[in-house]
Amino acid sequence: MIADSLAREITQRITRGDLRPGQRLPETRLARQLDCSRNSLREAFRFLVNDGLVTHIPNRGVFVRTLTAEAISEIYTYRRIVECAAVAESDLDSIDLSHLDTIITEARRAAEHDDWHVVGSLNAQVHLEFVALAGVDRLVEDIRPVIAQARIAFLSLAQRDIHEPFISQNAEIIDLLREKRRDDAVVALRKLLDIAQQHVLDRLDS
């Protein structure tokens, strides 16, 4: 479906930080960039509104969503429930963690170049992979827009002291899974999400 593919591409652009909170998405220019009709793009926008990634303001256009403290708290409550349950249900005897190791390596390389938007995107990818460990494709699709919403909240936090610790914390969770210490991995994941939520809320208050 064309609109679904367009919505996925725009979601990826938001996750990468190419599109910023509050930024207007100009219909004509974006349709040209994506080589699609404006009707298909409008349908994609409707999907993105439903996913909570953009807002439509009559007579003004479509904008990347700006999140409130209440929305941020809801996002992280959802993430704690789904991500921790997915890790708790994963089959540690059969999962392959090499793809997660690769993402961590890429994140460390990006950190060496102070590319914190890339680091943030890769950290988000790690968390999608954590959910994928449960082996339920629908869970991954359901949480994808929620993690993208969390990326919106983090886009203003492109700093070493914010992002770099998450690389090590994600790596620690992966090591715990490799050691089959499932309960410890869940505890570490919950702690990481608590810290991430607080970073975003602190930024909102500052």
Order of alpha helices (4+ residues) and beta strands (2+ residues): alpha-alpha-alpha-beta-beta-alpha-alpha-alpha-alpha-alpha-alpha
